[in-house]
Amino acid sequence: MIVVFTGKICYSGKGESWKGSEVIYCTIIGGTTLGIEGRLVQVEVDISDGLPGIHMVGMLSSEVREAGERIKTALKNTGFSIPPKRITINLSPADIKKQGSSYDLPIAAAILANLGSFPMEQIKNKLLLGELGLDGSVKPVKGALPMVLEAKRFGIASCILPKENAKEGAIAEGIEVFGVDHIGQVCDFLNHKIIISPEMALPLERKKYMVDFSEVNGQKLLRRAAEIAAAGMHNFLMEGPPGSGKTMIAKRMPTILPFLTKKEQLELTKIYSAAGLLTEERLIWERPFRAPHHSATAISLVGGGAVPRPGEVTLAMKGILFLDELPEFSRSALEAMRQPLEDQSVVISRSKASYRFPAEFMLVGAMNPCKCGYYPDRERCNCREKDVISYQNRISRPFLDRMDIVVHTEQAEYSQISGNGKNESSALIRQRVEAAHQIQQKRYQKENIFYNSQIRPGQIEKFCQLKEGEKRFLEEIYKTFHLTGRGYFRILKVARTIADLEGSRDIKKQHISEALLLRQR
């Protein structure tokens, strides 16, 4: 008999008693996330004679161990009668740490299948995820999309997810996703007493950016540097007095980057799902712009923690990580970013597993030249020379060496700020940036890179070939400015991007000269 209570389906227990030896063992597919990747977990439940109780094994975290009490109470409050038997639950593989609350629903369903509440065949080739409330309600979990994608990869036919995660799971496409909000609804669905239609992913809505480059008056050099940085995904540092437009430029840079491809949208959405930061049940359409406060720790920037989570370098994937007031960040936090800037990934090792987080982002930084911000204007700056040097030395030379473009900004003239002249819009700049990106994609289609900033030292000779005149010119620059090997390679990469923006196949002297200009503080 089924009764309805507060709008949810509950079972009175009649006809739902344990069927003895008919079914004593059941396996259901659950899931977990390791970093940002989904992993399938086999939930095995055995009911046998012995001391009554629920016993769980399989390298469990505290929140998973507590699932036994939640499930037992939820089933009781839903109207199911659990026999006084020994219930053994194993989460396999046993060498993976089980964390989170997504195992509640598959464990409860496996117990109910053992009790004969629905045919065992109905849960074959299905992924179940969800946390249970004490009233039997099914609550949302983090990382639904990575787990559904993993189920799809293994040929799982369908998924039963919390209603609030259903549209997120439907983003995967090619696998049926059913949303439920109560354990009783799951039983009714598996017994064919109710029909639940598969969820459909929400259509992509490309919204309009709230800012635009047309709002930036003056700052011709800054605008040019930002365009070159976007065209090659180069790291970009702006140094200058407060109010000179550094933050204004940085916030508008996502508007000139090409739109994300479908593959990039899915990859980015999966990261935000695993981090529990997916605010809309649809693919992320815009490139991220992350701007952490300067009090951020090394772990919050690169990722980590007791349960490794992605940091800002991963959340800025395919977009921009903006560090304002760069010298105010702790030295350890900035130094921790040096390896991700080179390798474009973060590997966090723990005793039981290693977690890899992607970190393909463009770093944009902004800093004042001194504590008061007005050096070298001695009419406004009273900082001592040693204080200026000390302030600038908060950023190590190896970190600065990883910035492809470094531009000193100046205060805009009054005529520039008050003028009514029309400035180029973000849409026009994006057209040139997209054309440069298309050139790079064609050039690197057989390589494991996408942008000029990703060219490895061993590929420089192949993709940044110079004629004899340009070689001699660059050699003179190398000796005159005492460049490091990294600085030499980065000037070549930026010169390659400038040539791409002009549609030039060859890197010329003017491209090298501009690249050098955009690197000198």
Solvent accessible surface area in square Angstrom, and as a share of the most:
residue,aa,sasa,rsa
1,M,130,0.58
2,I,69,0.35
3,V,61,0.35
4,V,117,0.67
5,F,131,0.55
6,T,106,0.62
7,G,73,0.70
8,K,62,0.26
9,I,38,0.19
10,C,14,0.08
11,Y,5,0.02
12,S,48,0.31
13,G,16,0.15
14,K,137,0.58
15,G,72,0.69
16,E,25,0.11
17,S,69,0.44
18,W,56,0.20
19,K,87,0.37
20,G,24,0.23
21,S,104,0.67
22,E,126,0.57
23,V,42,0.24
24,I,91,0.46
25,Y,107,0.41
26,C,2,0.01
27,T,45,0.26
28,I,1,0.01
29,I,41,0.21
30,G,0,0.00
31,G,0,0.00
32,T,7,0.04
33,T,41,0.24
34,L,35,0.18
35,G,13,0.12
36,I,6,0.03
37,E,84,0.38
38,G,5,0.04
39,R,93,0.34
40,L,37,0.19
41,V,1,0.01
42,Q,81,0.36
43,V,0,0.00
44,E,36,0.16
45,V,0,0.00
46,D,43,0.22
47,I,0,0.00
48,S,43,0.28
49,D,110,0.57
50,G,45,0.43
51,L,140,0.69
52,P,78,0.49
53,G,27,0.26
54,I,40,0.20
55,H,62,0.28
56,M,22,0.10
57,V,78,0.45
58,G,9,0.09
59,M,60,0.27
60,L,8,0.04
61,S,12,0.08
62,S,78,0.50
63,E,62,0.28
64,V,1,0.01
65,R,143,0.52
66,E,100,0.45
67,A,1,0.00
68,G,7,0.07
69,E,110,0.49
70,R,46,0.17
71,I,0,0.00
72,K,84,0.36
73,T,36,0.21
74,A,0,0.00
75,L,0,0.00
76,K,129,0.55
77,N,71,0.37
78,T,1,0.00
79,G,18,0.17
80,F,8,0.03
81,S,60,0.39
82,I,45,0.23
83,P,20,0.13
84,P,109,0.68
85,K,42,0.18
86,R,88,0.32
87,I,3,0.01
88,T,43,0.25
89,I,0,0.00
90,N,42,0.22
91,L,0,0.00
92,S,29,0.19
93,P,48,0.30
94,A,60,0.47
95,D,101,0.52
96,I,16,0.08
97,K,75,0.32
98,K,0,0.00
99,Q,49,0.22
100,G,31,0.30
101,S,28,0.18
102,S,8,0.05
103,Y,1,0.00
104,D,1,0.00
105,L,0,0.00
106,P,0,0.00
107,I,0,0.00
108,A,0,0.00
109,A,0,0.00
110,A,0,0.00
111,I,0,0.00
112,L,0,0.00
113,A,2,0.01
114,N,1,0.00
115,L,1,0.00
116,G,25,0.24
117,S,9,0.06
118,F,8,0.03
119,P,62,0.39
120,M,45,0.20
121,E,112,0.50
122,Q,45,0.20
123,I,4,0.02
124,K,131,0.56
125,N,72,0.37
126,K,33,0.14
127,L,0,0.00
128,L,0,0.00
129,L,0,0.00
130,G,0,0.00
131,E,46,0.21
132,L,1,0.01
133,G,5,0.05
134,L,103,0.51
135,D,73,0.38
136,G,0,0.00
137,S,15,0.10
138,V,11,0.06
139,K,91,0.39
140,P,55,0.35
141,V,17,0.10
142,K,123,0.52
143,G,1,0.01
144,A,0,0.00
145,L,0,0.00
146,P,2,0.01
147,M,3,0.01
148,V,0,0.00
149,L,34,0.17
150,E,23,0.10
151,A,0,0.00
152,K,85,0.36
153,R,170,0.62
154,F,123,0.51
155,G,53,0.51
156,I,17,0.09
157,A,58,0.45
158,S,7,0.04
159,C,0,0.00
160,I,0,0.00
161,L,0,0.00
162,P,0,0.00
163,K,102,0.43
164,E,113,0.51
165,N,8,0.04
166,A,0,0.00
167,K,60,0.25
168,E,14,0.06
169,G,0,0.00
170,A,8,0.06
171,I,9,0.04
172,A,5,0.04
173,E,97,0.44
174,G,79,0.76
175,I,16,0.08
176,E,87,0.39
177,V,1,0.01
178,F,19,0.08
179,G,2,0.02
180,V,0,0.00
181,D,68,0.35
182,H,3,0.01
183,I,0,0.00
184,G,0,0.00
185,Q,39,0.17
186,V,0,0.00
187,C,0,0.00
188,D,3,0.02
189,F,30,0.12
190,L,2,0.01
191,N,39,0.20
192,H,139,0.62
193,K,111,0.47
194,I,51,0.26
195,I,167,0.85
196,I,21,0.11
197,S,80,0.52
198,P,56,0.35
199,E,27,0.12
200,M,149,0.67
201,A,38,0.29
202,L,57,0.28
203,P,95,0.60
204,L,74,0.37
205,E,86,0.39
206,R,107,0.39
207,K,100,0.43
208,K,182,0.77
209,Y,48,0.18
210,M,180,0.80
211,V,43,0.25
212,D,39,0.20
213,F,1,0.00
214,S,44,0.29
215,E,80,0.36
216,V,4,0.02
217,N,50,0.26
218,G,23,0.22
219,Q,25,0.11
220,K,179,0.76
221,L,80,0.40
222,L,1,0.01
223,R,32,0.12
224,R,70,0.25
225,A,0,0.00
226,A,0,0.00
227,E,11,0.05
228,I,0,0.00
229,A,0,0.00
230,A,0,0.00
231,A,0,0.00
232,G,0,0.00
233,M,14,0.06
234,H,0,0.00
235,N,12,0.06
236,F,0,0.00
237,L,0,0.00
238,M,0,0.00
239,E,8,0.04
240,G,0,0.00
241,P,15,0.09
242,P,49,0.31
243,G,76,0.73
244,S,4,0.02
245,G,19,0.18
246,K,17,0.07
247,T,48,0.28
248,M,72,0.32
249,I,0,0.00
250,A,0,0.00
251,K,102,0.43
252,R,24,0.09
253,M,0,0.00
254,P,8,0.05
255,T,2,0.01
256,I,0,0.00
257,L,3,0.02
258,P,16,0.10
259,F,73,0.30
260,L,7,0.03
261,T,75,0.44
262,K,118,0.50
263,K,162,0.69
264,E,25,0.11
265,Q,4,0.02
266,L,54,0.27
267,E,54,0.24
268,L,0,0.00
269,T,0,0.00
270,K,34,0.14
271,I,0,0.00
272,Y,21,0.08
273,S,3,0.02
274,A,12,0.09
275,A,3,0.02
276,G,37,0.36
277,L,71,0.35
278,L,37,0.18
279,T,131,0.76
280,E,69,0.31
281,E,62,0.28
282,R,38,0.14
283,L,19,0.10
284,I,35,0.18
285,W,20,0.07
286,E,69,0.31
287,R,12,0.04
288,P,13,0.08
289,F,61,0.25
290,R,62,0.23
291,A,60,0.46
292,P,23,0.14
293,H,119,0.53
294,H,65,0.29
295,S,82,0.53
296,A,18,0.14
297,T,83,0.48
298,A,30,0.23
299,I,100,0.51
300,S,50,0.32
301,L,0,0.00
302,V,20,0.12
303,G,6,0.06
304,G,8,0.07
305,G,24,0.23
306,A,102,0.79
307,V,77,0.44
308,P,10,0.06
309,R,104,0.38
310,P,16,0.10
311,G,3,0.03
312,E,23,0.10
313,V,0,0.00
314,T,0,0.00
315,L,10,0.05
316,A,0,0.00
317,M,0,0.00
318,K,15,0.06
319,G,0,0.00
320,I,0,0.00
321,L,0,0.00
322,F,4,0.02
323,L,0,0.00
324,D,47,0.24
325,E,61,0.27
326,L,0,0.00
327,P,3,0.02
328,E,56,0.25
329,F,6,0.02
330,S,54,0.35
331,R,126,0.46
332,S,75,0.48
333,A,0,0.00
334,L,1,0.01
335,E,45,0.20
336,A,36,0.28
337,M,0,0.00
338,R,74,0.27
339,Q,84,0.37
340,P,2,0.01
341,L,18,0.09
342,E,76,0.34
343,D,84,0.44
344,Q,45,0.20
345,S,12,0.08
346,V,9,0.05
347,V,87,0.50
348,I,18,0.09
349,S,74,0.48
350,R,103,0.38
351,S,115,0.74
352,K,138,0.58
353,A,36,0.28
354,S,77,0.50
355,Y,24,0.09
356,R,144,0.52
357,F,0,0.00
358,P,12,0.07
359,A,1,0.00
360,E,42,0.19
361,F,12,0.05
362,M,0,0.00
363,L,1,0.00
364,V,0,0.00
365,G,0,0.00
366,A,0,0.00
367,M,1,0.00
368,N,19,0.10
369,P,3,0.02
370,C,0,0.00
371,K,128,0.54
372,C,52,0.31
373,G,0,0.00
374,Y,57,0.22
375,Y,53,0.20
376,P,90,0.57
377,D,59,0.30
378,R,107,0.39
379,E,166,0.75
380,R,125,0.46
381,C,2,0.01
382,N,142,0.73
383,C,24,0.14
384,R,145,0.53
385,E,93,0.42
386,K,127,0.54
387,D,58,0.30
388,V,4,0.02
389,I,99,0.50
390,S,68,0.44
391,Y,9,0.03
392,Q,44,0.19
393,N,91,0.47
394,R,90,0.33
395,I,6,0.03
396,S,8,0.05
397,R,171,0.62
398,P,50,0.31
399,F,0,0.00
400,L,15,0.07
401,D,16,0.08
402,R,19,0.07
403,M,0,0.00
404,D,2,0.01
405,I,0,0.00
406,V,5,0.03
407,V,4,0.03
408,H,59,0.26
409,T,2,0.01
410,E,109,0.49
411,Q,76,0.34
412,A,26,0.20
413,E,112,0.50
414,Y,174,0.66
415,S,81,0.52
416,Q,78,0.35
417,I,107,0.54
418,S,54,0.35
419,G,34,0.33
420,N,151,0.78
421,G,58,0.55
422,K,207,0.88
423,N,45,0.23
424,E,69,0.31
425,S,33,0.21
426,S,2,0.01
427,A,51,0.39
428,L,88,0.44
429,I,4,0.02
430,R,33,0.12
431,Q,111,0.49
432,R,89,0.32
433,V,0,0.00
434,E,51,0.23
435,A,50,0.39
436,A,0,0.00
437,H,5,0.02
438,Q,120,0.53
439,I,64,0.32
440,Q,0,0.00
441,Q,90,0.40
442,K,155,0.66
443,R,59,0.21
444,Y,2,0.01
445,Q,132,0.59
446,K,186,0.79
447,E,49,0.22
448,N,127,0.65
449,I,7,0.04
450,F,96,0.40
451,Y,15,0.06
452,N,0,0.00
453,S,22,0.14
454,Q,23,0.10
455,I,2,0.01
456,R,113,0.41
457,P,86,0.54
458,G,76,0.74
459,Q,20,0.09
460,I,12,0.06
461,E,145,0.65
462,K,122,0.52
463,F,20,0.08
464,C,4,0.02
465,Q,125,0.56
466,L,25,0.12
467,K,130,0.55
468,E,109,0.49
469,G,22,0.22
470,E,22,0.10
471,K,103,0.44
472,R,152,0.56
473,F,55,0.23
474,L,3,0.01
475,E,89,0.40
476,E,113,0.51
477,I,10,0.05
478,Y,86,0.33
479,K,130,0.55
480,T,84,0.49
481,F,88,0.37
482,H,160,0.72
483,L,23,0.11
484,T,72,0.42
485,G,39,0.38
486,R,80,0.29
487,G,1,0.01
488,Y,65,0.25
489,F,57,0.24
490,R,16,0.06
491,I,1,0.01
492,L,3,0.01
493,K,18,0.08
494,V,1,0.01
495,A,0,0.00
496,R,13,0.05
497,T,0,0.00
498,I,0,0.00
499,A,0,0.00
500,D,4,0.02
501,L,29,0.15
502,E,104,0.47
503,G,59,0.56
504,S,22,0.14
505,R,219,0.80
506,D,59,0.31
507,I,3,0.01
508,K,88,0.37
509,K,96,0.41
510,Q,105,0.46
511,H,1,0.01
512,I,0,0.00
513,S,48,0.31
514,E,40,0.18
515,A,1,0.00
516,L,20,0.10
517,L,111,0.55
518,L,2,0.01
519,R,25,0.09
520,Q,70,0.31
521,R,103,0.38
